[in-house]
Amino acid sequence: MANTIEIIFLGAMASLGAGLATTIGATPVLSGREVSDKNLDIMLGFAAGVMLAASAFSLLVPALNMNPVFTVWELEPVVLTVLGFFMGAFFIHIIDRWAPHQHFIHGPDKSVVSIKEGSKKMSKRLAATWLFVIAITIHNFPEGLAVGVAFGAENISTGFIVALAIGLQNIPEGTAVALPLLREGYSKFDVIKITLATGLVEPLGGLLGVAAVSFVGGILGFGMAFAAGAMIFVVSDEIIPESHRKGHERAATFGVILGFIIMMFLDNFIVGA
Protein backbone atom coordinates (compact mmCIF):
# COMPACT_ATOMS: atom_id res chain seq x y z
CA MET A 1 0.00 0.00 0.00
CA ALA A 2 2.91 2.33 0.77
CA ASN A 3 4.20 1.85 -2.76
CA THR A 4 0.78 2.64 -4.19
CA ILE A 5 0.50 5.81 -2.12
CA GLU A 6 3.96 6.86 -3.27
CA ILE A 7 3.01 6.35 -6.91
CA ILE A 8 -0.20 8.35 -6.45
CA PHE A 9 1.78 11.15 -4.83
CA LEU A 10 4.35 11.19 -7.64
CA GLY A 11 1.62 11.17 -10.28
CA ALA A 12 -0.21 14.06 -8.65
CA MET A 13 2.97 16.12 -8.21
CA ALA A 14 4.18 15.45 -11.75
CA SER A 15 0.83 16.49 -13.22
CA LEU A 16 0.91 19.60 -11.04
CA GLY A 17 4.34 20.51 -12.39
CA ALA A 18 3.15 19.94 -15.96
CA GLY A 19 0.12 22.11 -15.35
CA LEU A 20 2.13 24.94 -13.86
CA ALA A 21 4.22 25.07 -17.05
CA THR A 22 1.42 27.18 -18.52
CA THR A 23 2.74 30.11 -16.48
CA ILE A 24 6.13 29.74 -18.19
CA GLY A 25 4.42 30.36 -21.52
CA ALA A 26 2.95 33.58 -20.18
CA THR A 27 6.37 34.93 -19.12
CA PRO A 28 7.48 36.44 -22.49
CA VAL A 29 4.13 38.15 -22.86
CA LEU A 30 4.22 39.58 -19.34
CA SER A 31 7.76 40.86 -19.89
CA GLY A 32 6.51 43.00 -22.76
CA ARG A 33 7.88 40.90 -25.59
CA GLU A 34 5.64 40.64 -28.64
CA VAL A 35 4.89 37.12 -29.88
CA SER A 36 4.04 37.07 -33.58
CA ASP A 37 1.09 35.11 -34.93
CA LYS A 38 3.48 32.91 -36.90
CA ASN A 39 5.55 32.02 -33.85
CA LEU A 40 2.41 31.33 -31.84
CA ASP A 41 1.12 29.01 -34.58
CA ILE A 42 4.45 27.15 -34.62
CA MET A 43 4.28 26.79 -30.84
CA LEU A 44 0.73 25.47 -31.00
CA GLY A 45 1.79 23.04 -33.74
CA PHE A 46 4.67 21.90 -31.53
CA ALA A 47 2.19 21.30 -28.69
CA ALA A 48 0.01 19.23 -31.00
CA GLY A 49 2.96 17.11 -32.14
CA VAL A 50 4.02 16.40 -28.55
CA MET A 51 0.49 15.35 -27.62
CA LEU A 52 0.17 13.10 -30.67
CA ALA A 53 3.44 11.30 -29.96
CA ALA A 54 2.69 10.98 -26.24
CA SER A 55 -0.70 9.50 -27.08
CA ALA A 56 0.83 7.00 -29.50
CA PHE A 57 4.02 5.85 -27.77
CA SER A 58 3.26 6.36 -24.08
CA LEU A 59 -0.40 5.38 -24.02
CA LEU A 60 -1.72 3.47 -27.04
CA VAL A 61 1.26 1.18 -27.66
CA PRO A 62 1.46 0.02 -24.00
CA ALA A 63 -2.32 -0.45 -23.94
CA LEU A 64 -2.19 -2.63 -27.06
CA ASN A 65 0.66 -4.72 -25.63
CA MET A 66 -0.97 -5.53 -22.31
CA ASN A 67 -1.50 -9.11 -21.23
CA PRO A 68 -5.23 -9.93 -21.55
CA VAL A 69 -5.10 -11.63 -18.15
CA PHE A 70 -4.62 -8.23 -16.52
CA THR A 71 -7.42 -6.42 -18.37
CA VAL A 72 -11.07 -5.88 -17.43
CA TRP A 73 -13.09 -9.03 -18.16
CA GLU A 74 -9.91 -10.41 -19.78
CA LEU A 75 -10.80 -8.66 -23.04
CA GLU A 76 -8.32 -8.64 -25.89
CA PRO A 77 -6.10 -5.55 -25.52
CA VAL A 78 -7.07 -4.24 -28.96
CA VAL A 79 -10.77 -4.38 -28.06
CA LEU A 80 -10.23 -2.60 -24.76
CA THR A 81 -7.97 -0.03 -26.43
CA VAL A 82 -10.48 0.77 -29.16
CA LEU A 83 -13.26 1.07 -26.58
CA GLY A 84 -11.21 3.31 -24.29
CA PHE A 85 -9.98 5.47 -27.17
CA PHE A 86 -13.49 6.12 -28.44
CA MET A 87 -14.86 6.79 -24.96
CA GLY A 88 -12.07 9.30 -24.25
CA ALA A 89 -12.76 11.22 -27.46
CA PHE A 90 -16.52 11.12 -26.88
CA PHE A 91 -16.07 12.33 -23.29
CA ILE A 92 -14.27 15.49 -24.47
CA HIS A 93 -16.82 15.93 -27.26
CA ILE A 94 -19.63 16.04 -24.70
CA ILE A 95 -17.76 18.49 -22.46
CA ASP A 96 -16.77 20.69 -25.40
CA ARG A 97 -20.31 20.73 -26.74
CA TRP A 98 -22.14 21.58 -23.53
CA ALA A 99 -19.64 23.67 -21.58
CA PRO A 100 -19.58 27.30 -22.80
CA HIS A 101 -16.02 28.35 -23.50
CA GLN A 102 -13.90 30.82 -25.43
CA HIS A 103 -11.41 29.59 -28.00
CA PHE A 104 -7.87 30.98 -27.96
CA ILE A 105 -8.06 32.86 -31.23
CA HIS A 106 -11.45 32.74 -32.94
CA GLY A 107 -13.48 33.79 -29.93
CA PRO A 108 -16.55 32.50 -28.12
CA ASP A 109 -18.18 29.14 -28.67
CA LYS A 110 -21.76 29.36 -30.00
CA SER A 111 -23.22 28.57 -26.58
CA VAL A 112 -21.52 31.65 -25.10
CA VAL A 113 -24.06 34.12 -26.52
CA SER A 114 -26.96 32.77 -24.46
CA ILE A 115 -24.78 32.61 -21.37
CA LYS A 116 -23.81 36.28 -21.71
CA GLU A 117 -27.41 37.36 -22.30
CA GLY A 118 -28.57 35.56 -19.19
CA SER A 119 -25.79 36.91 -16.98
CA LYS A 120 -26.60 40.61 -16.77
CA LYS A 121 -25.27 40.83 -13.23
CA MET A 122 -21.91 39.42 -14.25
CA SER A 123 -19.49 41.88 -15.81
CA LYS A 124 -18.30 41.10 -19.32
CA ARG A 125 -14.76 40.91 -18.03
CA LEU A 126 -15.57 38.31 -15.39
CA ALA A 127 -17.63 36.29 -17.86
CA ALA A 128 -14.79 36.28 -20.39
CA THR A 129 -12.36 35.19 -17.69
CA TRP A 130 -14.39 32.12 -16.85
CA LEU A 131 -14.91 31.30 -20.51
CA PHE A 132 -11.14 31.14 -20.92
CA VAL A 133 -10.80 29.09 -17.73
CA ILE A 134 -13.39 26.59 -18.96
CA ALA A 135 -11.66 26.31 -22.32
CA ILE A 136 -8.32 25.46 -20.73
CA THR A 137 -10.05 23.10 -18.32
CA ILE A 138 -11.32 21.15 -21.31
CA HIS A 139 -7.73 20.93 -22.58
CA ASN A 140 -5.84 20.31 -19.37
CA PHE A 141 -7.98 17.65 -17.72
CA PRO A 142 -7.19 14.87 -20.23
CA GLU A 143 -3.53 15.92 -20.19
CA GLY A 144 -3.39 15.51 -16.42
CA LEU A 145 -5.25 12.24 -16.78
CA ALA A 146 -2.58 10.99 -19.19
CA VAL A 147 0.20 11.82 -16.72
CA GLY A 148 -1.65 10.08 -13.89
CA VAL A 149 -2.38 6.97 -15.94
CA ALA A 150 1.27 6.76 -17.01
CA PHE A 151 2.37 6.75 -13.37
CA GLY A 152 -0.39 4.26 -12.52
CA ALA A 153 1.28 1.81 -14.88
CA GLU A 154 4.09 1.71 -12.26
CA ASN A 155 6.63 2.82 -14.84
CA ILE A 156 8.08 5.90 -13.18
CA SER A 157 10.37 6.83 -16.07
CA THR A 158 7.48 6.76 -18.55
CA GLY A 159 5.38 8.81 -16.15
CA PHE A 160 8.03 11.51 -15.90
CA ILE A 161 8.52 11.57 -19.68
CA VAL A 162 4.78 12.03 -20.21
CA ALA A 163 4.74 14.78 -17.57
CA LEU A 164 7.69 16.47 -19.31
CA ALA A 165 5.93 16.21 -22.66
CA ILE A 166 2.70 17.67 -21.31
CA GLY A 167 4.68 20.42 -19.60
CA LEU A 168 6.41 21.29 -22.88
CA GLN A 169 3.14 21.57 -24.75
CA ASN A 170 1.59 23.61 -21.93
CA ILE A 171 4.14 26.39 -22.50
CA PRO A 172 2.73 27.56 -25.86
CA GLU A 173 -0.76 27.01 -24.45
CA GLY A 174 0.07 29.50 -21.70
CA THR A 175 1.25 31.99 -24.31
CA ALA A 176 -1.95 31.50 -26.29
CA VAL A 177 -3.98 32.31 -23.19
CA ALA A 178 -1.92 35.28 -22.02
CA LEU A 179 -1.91 37.15 -25.35
CA PRO A 180 -5.67 37.68 -25.78
CA LEU A 181 -6.11 38.44 -22.08
CA LEU A 182 -3.54 41.23 -22.23
CA ARG A 183 -5.05 42.56 -25.46
CA GLU A 184 -8.44 42.74 -23.76
CA GLY A 185 -7.02 44.91 -20.99
CA TYR A 186 -6.32 42.47 -18.19
CA SER A 187 -3.54 43.43 -15.83
CA LYS A 188 -0.36 41.33 -15.72
CA PHE A 189 -1.31 40.17 -12.23
CA ASP A 190 -4.72 39.02 -13.49
CA VAL A 191 -3.09 37.16 -16.37
CA ILE A 192 -0.77 35.35 -13.97
CA LYS A 193 -3.69 34.35 -11.74
CA ILE A 194 -5.81 33.07 -14.61
CA THR A 195 -2.95 31.19 -16.25
CA LEU A 196 -1.99 29.65 -12.92
CA ALA A 197 -5.58 28.65 -12.23
CA THR A 198 -5.89 26.86 -15.55
CA GLY A 199 -2.77 24.83 -14.77
CA LEU A 200 -4.20 23.71 -11.44
CA VAL A 201 -6.86 21.70 -13.26
CA GLU A 202 -4.23 19.28 -14.50
CA PRO A 203 -3.33 17.65 -11.15
CA LEU A 204 -7.02 16.89 -10.63
CA GLY A 205 -6.98 14.77 -13.77
CA GLY A 206 -3.61 13.34 -12.76
CA LEU A 207 -4.82 12.35 -9.30
CA LEU A 208 -7.93 10.73 -10.74
CA GLY A 209 -5.96 8.82 -13.36
CA VAL A 210 -3.22 7.49 -11.10
CA ALA A 211 -5.64 6.57 -8.30
CA ALA A 212 -8.03 4.77 -10.62
CA VAL A 213 -5.46 2.56 -12.32
CA SER A 214 -3.50 1.99 -9.10
CA PHE A 215 -6.46 0.63 -7.16
CA VAL A 216 -8.24 -1.01 -10.10
CA GLY A 217 -5.37 -2.46 -12.11
CA GLY A 218 -7.62 -4.10 -14.69
CA ILE A 219 -8.61 -0.75 -16.18
CA LEU A 220 -5.04 0.37 -16.89
CA GLY A 221 -5.22 -0.36 -20.62
CA PHE A 222 -8.65 1.23 -20.86
CA GLY A 223 -7.40 4.28 -18.94
CA MET A 224 -4.40 4.71 -21.23
CA ALA A 225 -6.56 4.53 -24.34
CA PHE A 226 -9.16 6.85 -22.79
CA ALA A 227 -6.51 9.50 -22.09
CA ALA A 228 -5.08 9.10 -25.61
CA GLY A 229 -8.50 9.50 -27.21
CA ALA A 230 -9.20 12.60 -25.17
CA MET A 231 -5.88 14.23 -26.08
CA ILE A 232 -6.10 13.43 -29.79
CA PHE A 233 -9.62 14.85 -29.88
CA VAL A 234 -8.29 18.13 -28.44
CA VAL A 235 -5.43 18.16 -30.96
CA SER A 236 -7.69 17.62 -33.97
CA ASP A 237 -10.66 19.70 -32.86
CA GLU A 238 -8.90 22.68 -31.30
CA ILE A 239 -5.12 23.03 -31.46
CA ILE A 240 -4.38 22.26 -35.13
CA PRO A 241 -7.35 24.27 -36.47
CA GLU A 242 -6.30 27.23 -34.30
CA SER A 243 -2.74 27.06 -35.65
CA HIS A 244 -4.03 27.13 -39.26
CA ARG A 245 -6.30 30.15 -39.01
CA LYS A 246 -3.87 32.95 -39.85
CA GLY A 247 -2.09 31.71 -42.94
CA HIS A 248 0.83 29.91 -41.30
CA GLU A 249 -0.28 26.35 -42.00
CA ARG A 250 3.07 25.09 -43.29
CA ALA A 251 5.05 26.59 -40.40
CA ALA A 252 2.55 25.13 -37.93
CA THR A 253 2.85 21.73 -39.63
CA PHE A 254 6.61 21.73 -39.17
CA GLY A 255 5.92 22.64 -35.53
CA VAL A 256 3.81 19.48 -35.30
CA ILE A 257 6.60 17.40 -36.84
CA LEU A 258 9.24 18.87 -34.50
CA GLY A 259 7.09 18.25 -31.43
CA PHE A 260 6.37 14.68 -32.55
CA ILE A 261 10.07 13.96 -33.17
CA ILE A 262 11.16 15.31 -29.78
CA MET A 263 8.52 13.34 -27.90
CA MET A 264 9.22 10.20 -29.93
CA PHE A 265 12.91 10.52 -29.07
CA LEU A 266 12.23 11.07 -25.37
CA ASP A 267 9.80 8.19 -25.13
CA ASN A 268 11.74 5.59 -27.09
CA PHE A 269 15.38 6.52 -26.44
CA ILE A 270 15.44 7.80 -22.86
CA VAL A 271 12.76 5.49 -21.44
CA GLY A 272 14.06 2.54 -23.40
CA ALA A 273 17.66 3.14 -22.33
N, C-alpha and C positions, 0 to 999 in steps of 0.2 A: 504493500500500500504506500510505503514511503517513496518508492521509486515512481509510482503513479502520480503522487502529489508533486514530486519534483518535476516530472515531465509537464504536468499541467501548469505549474508555475513558470517553467521555461517558455512554454508555448504562449502563455498570456503576456509575459514580458517581451518576448520577441515580436509579437504582433503589436504591442504597444510602441516599441521602438520603430517598427515599420510605419505605423500610423503617424507618429510624430515627425516623420521625414517630410510630411507635407509642409511643415513650417520652414524647412530648409529651402523649398522651392519658392517661398514667399520672400526670402531674404534679398535677392537682387532687386525685386520690385520695391521693397521697403527702403532700400538704400538709395533709391532715386534712379537706378539704372533702367533704361528703356529696353524692353524685350520685344523684338520685332515679331510680326505675325508669322513670318517664315520660320524663325527660330522656335517659336512656340509650337508650330505645327510639327517640326522635326522632333521636338521633345515629346509631344503627344504620341507621335508615331513610335518613338523609342519605347514609351510606356506600353503601347500596344504590343510591340514585339516581345518585350520581357514577359508580359502576361501570357501571351500565346505559348512561348517556350516553357514557362513554368507550368502551365496547364498540361502541356504535352508530356514533358520529361519527368516532372516531379509528381504529377497526379495521375494522369491517364495511363502511362506505361506501367507504373507500379500496381495500379488497380487491375489492369489486364493480366498481370503476371502473378496475381495472388493465388494461393492454393484454395481450391473450392471448399476444402474441409473447414476453412476458417472464415467462410462467408455466410451471410444470412441465408438460412434454409439450404445451405450447401449448393447455391445456384452457381452455374458456370460464370467465371469472372467476366466474360464478355457480356453476358446478359445483365449482370448487376451493374457493370460499367455503363452500358447503354441506358439502362433505367435511371441510374443516378445522374448521368450527364443531361438527359432530357429534363428530369425533375429540377435540376439546378438552374437550367436556362428558363424553364417555365416559371420558377419561383421569382426570378428577377423580372421576368415579363409582367407578372401580376403586380409586383411592387411598383415597377416603373409606370404601369398603366393607371394605377389607382392613387398613387401618392403624388400630389402636386409638387412640381419641382421646376427649377430654372436651369437650363442647360448653360454650359460654360460660355458659349459664343453666340448661338442663335436665339437666346432668350427664353421666355417662359414656355412651359409645356401648355398644351391646350386647356388642361383642367385648371390652370392658374387663374384664368379670367373670372370664373365663377367664384373662386376663393377670394379674390380681391374685392369683388362686388359685395360679397357677404361679410366682409371684415372692415366695416367703416370705422370701427373704433381702433383698429390697428393701423399704425402709420405705414405708409408705403415702404419706408426704409426698413422697418422691423419685418414686414411681410417678405420683402426681398431677401433679407438675411436668412430667414428660415427656409425660403425656397432653395437657396444655395446649400444650406445645411442638409436639407433632405436629399438634394441631388448627390452630394458627396457621400451621404449615408448609403444610398443605393449602390454606389461604387465601392465603398470601403468595406462594407460588411462581408461580401464574398471573398475579398482579399484577405481579411483577417481570418475568415473561416479556412481558407487554404493554408495559411500559416499554422493554425491550430491543428488541422488534420495531418499536416506533414509531421508535426511533433508527436501527434498521437500514434503515428506509425512506429514510434520508438526508434527512429533514425534521426539522431540529434543533428548530424551534419547536414542531412537533407532539409531538416526544419530550418536551420540557420540560413542555408542557401535560399530557400523560398522566402524567408523573412527579408534577406538582403535584396532579393529581386523585387519584392513588393515595395520595399523602401525606396529602391532606385526609381521605380515607376511612379511613386507618390510625389517625388520631387517636382517633375513637370506638372503634375496635377495640382500641387500647391501654387505653382506659378499661374496656372490657368484660372485658379480661384481668385488669387490676389489681384490680378490685373483689372478685371471688371469691377471689383469692389472699390479699388482706388479711383477708377474712372467715374464711378457713381458718387464719389464724395465721401467715402468712409475714411475715418482717420486711420493712421498706421496701427494704432493700438487696437482699434476695432478689427482690422484685418488680421492681426496676430491672434486675437481671441477667436475669431470665426474659424480661421485655418487650423488652429490648435484643437478646437472643438470637433471639427470634422475628423481629425486624426484619431480622436479618442473613441470613435465608433469601432475602429478596427480591433482593438483588444476584446471587445464584446464578442465579435465573431470568432476571434481566436480562442477565447475561453470556452465558448460553446463547442467549437470544433474539436479541440483537444480533449475536453471532458467527455464528449459523446463517444469518441472512438476509443478512449482509454478505458472507460467503464463498460462499453458494449463493443468488444473487439470485432464482432461479426459484421459490423456496419462500416468498417474501415474502408473497404473498396468502394462501397456506395458513397461514403462521405468524400473520398478523393474525387470521384467522378462528379458528384454534386457540385463541389467547389470549382472544378474545371469548367463545367457547363455554365455556372453563374459568371465566371470571369470572362469566358469567351463570348457570352451574350453581351456583356458590357463593352468588350472590345469592338464587336461588330456593330452594335446598335448605337454606340455613343462615341467612343474615342476616335475610331478611324473616320467616321463621317465628319466629326468636328475638325479633324486635321486636314480634310479635303475641301473645306468650304471657301477658302480664300485664295485659291489658285496655286497652292504649293503641294499638289498631289504627289509629284515625283520625289520632292525632297522629303515629304512625310513618309513615303514608301521606303526610302533608304533608311529613315529613322526606324521603321519597323524592322527592317532587315538587320540593322546594327543591334537593336535591342534583343532580337531573337538570337543572334550569334553570341552575344555576351552571356545571355542566360544559358544557352546550350553549352557553352564552354564551362561555365561555373558548375552546372548540374552534372555534366558527364566527365569532366576532367578532375575538378577539385573533389567532388563527392566520391567519384570512382577511384581516386588515388589511394 
